[in-house]
Amino acid sequence: MKKHEPSREESVPHRLPRGRHGLPRELVKENQRARLISGIIEAVAEHGYGNTTIAHITGAAQVSRRTYYETFANKEDCFSAAYEASSDYLTQAVLAAAASQEKWPERVRAGIRALLESLAEHPDLAVFFVISPVGAGDTIADQHHRAMSDLVAELTAGSADGPGGERPTETRCEALAGGISRLIERKVNAGEAEDLVSLLPDLVELVLRPFVGDEEAIRVARRAAA
């Protein structure tokens, strides 16, 4: 059976009725903000950060330019909000999956799988989250680096419960975050975002090896490939 692809109407947050709908102003503003976040993710994935204009964003979000500037100060402000929302979404998916496993190495495997599956299911999000920060300036690149490092820190926080009993350091989390980002970035740049899950064994071994040693890291990675 052919996999259902969401339509534009399904992928864009619900539009509120025009005119005097009687809804609370804060609810309307929150809906518009959500649509703008969705809009910039779609626009940046299509045009790249540098080439994305406010018109691209408002067109994808189906809101007015005036509404845009009532919500965000500029493109970087909108991007930062969308990136934070994306990071929160991915972190929640990773931690929920990890929590389903009892042993720490298996929690790492489940969390990485959730990250890869979430990005593979939403190619626009993969481009926005992994690729676009590279060319979007130092502030946004730093935001991406912090987000990935924090995600790795969350995932490896239980390493003391693993076979090696070693706790993650900030430097190690940053190094692992860089390695994960580069491997995912390479796959997405090649137009293979939908195949990101194939990276699972390599990423599991990469993350586990410093904490549990070669043998255990390879064993869990092979289970990930099965």
Beta strands, then each sheet from edge to edge (+ up, - down):
end
